[in-house]
């Protein structure tokens, strides 16, 4: 599995999130918690990509086609809100099913997991948005509109918004819904996001924002891809104390991604969750005979999305590996249909289905 290279460097940030973060500012004294993705949703949020500078005209059209396919697949199970400005490049509402609603919110790119809102609930079940401020993965890409997505969604829905006190992306953070988080330090404890915060301070602020008490850190990889190695393409929590990780049996000492992945696995094998339990780890092997090509292609089965009644997952053309992924996901999410899609354009862009989606809890 390869990762997306830096798309643009040396570009100034636009919008919020370019400066350092203040300490968390809560909307009230209430304690908030982030429900697991597998809990029931009101809708899925997605963003329409428009940047020719990032993708080029041909690749942008292919990426947009993948976004249409993902939105239509999810809309079979729950409503979808597609954020797009009027007249956005390549946007045609007729390509979508009737259960995909268009929201007039301008976007730059598609990565709603990273720039979209982080929804949390209080003890009464009332929603708020915990603002993990997005700065274009450390000012590597223009984000004039995407840096404002979370704020604009909160305004549209009439929800309170509070500052988490951290700059980063939700794709770099996993949580099990029962107090435990895991992340690669490379994309949080990094001068391009949180230069004045320590590892402990970041964990404390993230935990306060989403209602978690323990962070499992692994080192990750800095400066080798645009995300600084998001955890959600390697390992996911599938329930309290349960982890799914995609990894080869053999470590390749010449591949920094392989070294980092095996380091993460070793840490998870020794870790306990917030309740003191050893983690239950399921392993998925890497696909080999895939359609995608190029060093940037991300062939991650674990970058799936759980919606109401289904798991929307990728397939890469390796029949054995595709079937194994489908079987494992079906076992981990009983009662849900596993829908596998060809999302090769997203893979070539360094991401996947989870990267492109964001759930609004019911």
C-alpha positions as a printed Julia matrix, in Angstrom:
362×3 Matrix{Float64}:
   0.0     0.0     0.0
   1.43    3.33   -1.03
   0.46    6.79    0.1
  -0.32   10.06   -1.57
   2.65   12.32   -2.2
   2.61   15.98   -1.29
   0.42   17.67   -3.89
   1.53   21.24   -3.38
   4.19   22.72   -1.17
   4.93   26.25   -0.17
   1.33   27.42   -0.57
  -0.09   29.77    2.0
  -3.16   28.62    3.9
  -6.51   30.29    3.5
  -9.35   30.42    5.98
  -9.18   29.12    9.5
  -6.58   26.81   10.93
  -3.43   28.46    9.65
  -2.31   29.77   13.02
  -1.79   27.98   16.29
  -4.76   26.69   18.26
  -6.12   28.03   21.47
  -7.12   25.75   24.29
 -10.5    24.01   23.83
 -13.52   26.29   24.07
 -16.59   24.24   24.94
 -20.04   25.23   23.73
 -21.26   24.56   27.27
 -20.15   22.7    30.37
 -21.61   19.48   28.95
 -19.43   16.46   28.25
 -19.49   15.42   24.61
 -18.81   12.03   23.07
 -18.34   11.0    19.46
 -20.49    7.99   18.53
 -18.81    5.18   16.62
 -19.28    5.24   12.88
 -21.3     2.0    13.14
 -24.03    3.69   15.18
 -27.09    4.96   13.34
 -26.75    8.01   11.08
 -29.04   10.81   10.02
 -27.04   11.26    6.82
 -23.63   11.05    5.21
 -21.79   14.23    4.23
 -19.55   14.4     1.16
 -17.64   17.11   -0.74
 -17.45   17.71   -4.48
 -13.85   18.04   -5.79
 -13.22   20.9    -8.23
  -9.45   21.51   -8.38
  -7.85   21.06  -11.78
  -4.58   22.2   -10.2
  -4.61   19.15   -7.95
  -5.89   16.48  -10.36
  -5.68   17.73  -13.93
  -8.82   17.7   -16.1
  -8.83   13.98  -16.96
  -8.08   12.71  -13.47
 -10.54   15.17  -11.93
 -13.34   13.74  -14.07
 -12.41   10.21  -12.97
 -12.3    11.21   -9.3
 -15.66   12.95   -9.64
 -17.12    9.76  -11.16
 -15.9     7.82   -8.11
 -17.55   10.35   -5.8
 -20.84    9.96   -7.69
 -20.63    6.16   -7.39
 -19.9     6.3    -3.64
 -22.71    8.78   -2.96
 -25.24    6.75   -4.94
 -24.2     3.52   -3.22
 -24.57    5.05    0.24
 -27.91    6.63   -0.69
 -29.39    3.14   -1.02
 -29.08    2.95    2.78
 -29.23    6.51    4.12
 -29.53   10.09    2.86
 -26.43   11.82    1.5
 -25.67   15.56    1.53
 -23.26   16.54   -1.24
 -21.59   19.89   -0.65
 -20.96   21.87   -3.83
 -21.09   25.5    -4.9
 -23.58   26.48   -7.61
 -21.96   25.94  -11.0
 -19.11   23.89   -9.53
 -16.83   22.39  -12.16
 -18.21   19.08  -13.46
 -21.18   19.05  -11.11
 -24.5    17.76  -12.46
 -27.2    16.86   -9.91
 -28.81   14.53  -12.46
 -25.92   12.1   -11.94
 -27.09   11.44   -8.39
 -29.97    9.44   -6.98
 -32.98   11.22   -5.49
 -31.67   10.51   -1.98
 -28.6    12.69   -2.55
 -29.32   16.26   -1.47
 -27.14   19.12   -2.68
 -25.96   21.63   -0.07
 -24.76   25.03   -1.28
 -21.42   24.95    0.53
 -18.32   25.71   -1.59
 -15.56   23.09   -1.62
 -12.04   22.65   -2.93
 -11.49   18.92   -2.64
 -13.28   15.7    -1.7
 -11.7    14.69    1.61
 -14.68   15.22    3.91
 -13.22   12.93    6.58
 -10.45   15.47    7.05
 -12.05   18.86    6.46
 -15.64   18.01    7.38
 -17.27   18.39   10.81
 -16.61   16.07   13.73
 -20.05   15.45   15.24
 -20.37   14.76   18.96
 -23.3    14.27   21.36
 -23.98   15.37   24.9
 -25.66   13.25   27.58
 -29.1    14.27   26.29
 -28.25   13.17   22.75
 -27.95   16.73   21.44
 -25.46   17.23   18.61
 -22.55   19.66   18.45
 -19.5    20.0    16.24
 -16.04   19.53   17.75
 -13.85   21.66   15.54
 -10.61   19.86   14.68
  -9.25   22.68   12.57
  -8.15   21.78    9.04
  -5.11   23.52    7.54
  -4.58   21.57    4.34
  -2.49   18.79    5.9
   0.06   21.22    7.22
  -0.39   23.9     4.54
   0.45   21.49    1.73
  -2.67   22.24   -0.32
  -4.96   25.21   -0.85
  -8.02   25.03    1.37
  -9.76   28.38    1.09
 -13.17   26.67    1.16
 -12.34   23.35    2.82
 -10.95   25.14    5.86
 -14.45   26.5     6.47
 -16.51   23.34    5.88
 -16.99   22.36    9.53
 -18.05   25.86   10.52
 -20.46   26.19    7.59
 -22.06   22.81    8.25
 -22.57   23.72   11.92
 -24.2    26.98   10.84
 -26.47   25.22    8.33
 -27.62   22.68   10.91
 -27.89   25.22   13.75
 -25.43   23.29   15.9
 -23.05   24.64   18.53
 -19.4    24.48   17.5
 -16.46   24.37   19.87
 -12.76   24.54   19.2
 -10.92   21.32   20.03
  -7.71   23.28   20.44
  -6.0    21.06   17.87
  -5.17   21.33   14.17
  -5.42   18.11   12.19
  -7.73   15.72   10.41
 -10.22   13.13   11.6
  -8.73   10.64    9.11
  -5.69   10.67   11.37
  -7.68    9.62   14.43
  -9.5     6.38   15.25
 -11.66    5.79   18.33
 -13.58    2.77   19.58
 -16.62    4.51   21.06
 -15.61    3.42   24.56
 -12.82    5.8    25.52
  -9.87    4.61   23.4
  -8.19    6.45   20.53
  -5.31    5.47   18.25
  -3.25    7.63   15.91
   0.09    8.09   14.23
   2.0    10.84   15.97
   3.48   11.88   12.63
   0.29   13.68   11.59
  -0.49   15.32   14.96
   2.77   15.91   16.83
   4.12   17.84   13.9
   5.3    21.42   13.49
   3.12   21.81   10.39
   0.0    21.41   12.52
   0.57   21.75   16.26
   4.04   23.26   16.77
   3.45   24.36   20.35
   1.74   21.23   21.68
   3.21   18.06   23.16
   2.0    14.55   22.48
   0.24   14.45   25.85
  -1.42   17.83   25.3
  -2.75   16.78   21.89
  -4.1    13.52   23.28
  -5.76   15.35   26.16
  -7.43   17.89   23.87
  -8.61   15.29   21.37
  -9.94   13.16   24.21
 -11.81   16.1    25.72
 -13.33   16.9    22.32
 -14.65   13.41   21.52
 -15.1    11.92   24.99
 -12.1     9.58   25.12
  -9.62    8.99   27.91
  -6.77    6.99   26.37
  -4.6     7.45   23.29
  -2.52    4.69   21.72
   0.25    6.43   19.79
   2.4     4.89   17.08
   5.17    6.87   15.35
   3.92    6.77   11.74
   5.88    8.45    8.92
   6.51   12.19    8.55
   7.0    14.11    5.31
   6.54   11.16    2.93
   2.94   11.82    1.89
   0.52   14.7     2.14
  -1.22   13.32    5.25
   1.9    12.36    7.23
   0.39    8.84    7.41
  -3.22    8.79    8.47
  -4.15    5.78   10.58
  -7.44    5.08    8.75
  -5.69    3.51    5.76
  -3.86    1.05    8.0
  -5.95    0.25   11.08
  -9.53    0.82   12.21
 -11.48    0.21   15.38
 -14.42   -2.08   14.57
 -15.83   -1.94   18.1
 -14.72   -1.37   21.68
 -11.27   -2.93   22.01
 -11.39   -4.44   18.5
  -9.0    -3.49   15.67
  -8.79   -4.4    11.99
  -5.36   -3.87   10.4
  -4.19   -4.43    6.83
  -0.61   -5.63    6.78
   1.69   -8.12    5.05
   3.19  -10.97    7.04
   6.74   -9.98    6.09
   8.31   -6.67    6.99
  10.23   -4.96    4.17
  13.09   -3.06    5.84
  13.57   -0.93    2.71
   9.96    0.28    2.67
   9.22    3.0     5.27
   5.47    2.25    5.07
   6.07   -1.43    5.84
   8.4    -0.57    8.71
   5.89    1.9    10.17
   2.94   -0.49    9.72
   4.7    -3.31   11.54
   5.76   -0.89   14.27
   2.1     0.13   14.67
   1.04   -3.52   14.8
   3.61   -4.28   17.48
   2.4    -1.37   19.6
  -1.24   -2.42   19.23
  -0.37   -5.99   20.22
   1.11   -4.7    23.47
  -1.52   -2.06   24.15
  -4.64   -2.12   26.27
  -7.8    -0.09   25.8
  -9.32    2.45   28.18
 -10.85   -0.4    30.18
  -7.54   -2.22   30.52
  -8.31   -4.98   28.03
  -5.85   -6.38   25.49
  -6.92   -5.45   21.98
  -8.59   -8.06   19.78
  -6.78   -7.66   16.44
  -7.95   -9.0    13.07
  -5.47   -8.94   10.17
  -6.14   -8.38    6.47
  -3.46   -9.09    3.88
  -2.45   -6.67    1.16
  -3.84   -7.2    -2.36
  -1.24   -8.04   -5.0
  -2.81   -8.46   -8.45
  -4.59   -5.11   -8.65
  -5.72   -2.8   -11.45
  -4.14    0.32   -9.94
  -0.61    1.34  -10.78
   1.87    3.91   -9.61
   3.71    4.66   -6.39
   0.88    6.81   -5.04
  -1.87    4.18   -5.36
  -3.54    3.33   -2.04
  -5.01   -0.17   -2.04
  -6.5    -0.08    1.44
  -9.45   -2.3     2.26
  -9.66   -0.83    5.75
 -10.49    2.6     4.32
 -14.17    1.55    4.17
 -17.26    3.39    5.4
 -19.97    2.01    7.69
 -23.45    3.38    6.98
 -26.95    2.32    8.01
 -27.28   -1.31    6.95
 -24.12   -1.55    4.86
 -20.35   -1.38    4.68
 -19.19    0.49    1.58
 -15.77   -0.9     0.72
 -13.3    -0.92   -2.16
 -12.3    -3.71   -4.5
  -9.04   -3.58   -6.44
  -9.27   -6.45   -8.94
  -7.39   -9.07   -6.91
 -10.14  -11.7    -6.7
  -8.64  -13.57   -3.75
  -7.9   -10.48   -1.69
 -11.19   -8.77   -2.64
 -13.13  -11.85   -1.54
 -11.17  -12.14    1.71
 -11.84   -8.49    2.53
 -15.54   -8.92    1.82
 -15.71  -12.03    4.04
 -13.87  -10.38    6.95
 -15.92   -7.19    6.8
 -19.16   -9.21    6.72
 -18.04  -11.11    9.83
 -17.01   -7.92   11.65
 -20.26   -6.11   10.81
 -23.0    -8.76   10.97
 -26.37   -7.72    9.62
 -24.84   -5.27    7.17
 -24.46   -5.78    3.44
 -20.91   -5.39    2.14
 -20.93   -3.31   -1.05
 -17.62   -3.25   -2.92
 -16.88   -0.5    -5.44
 -14.16    0.21   -7.97
 -12.7     3.47   -6.65
  -9.37    3.3    -8.46
  -9.32    7.04   -9.19
  -9.46    7.74   -5.45
  -6.78    5.12   -4.83
  -4.56    6.78   -7.4
  -5.15   10.08   -5.58
  -3.96    8.58   -2.3
  -7.24    7.94   -0.51
 -10.38    5.87   -0.3
 -14.03    5.71    0.65
 -13.58    6.53    4.33
 -11.5     9.57    3.39
 -14.36   10.87    1.24
 -17.2    10.52    3.74
 -18.34   11.91    7.1
 -21.25   10.62    9.15
 -23.84   12.73   10.98
 -25.05   10.64   13.93
 -28.8    10.21   14.43
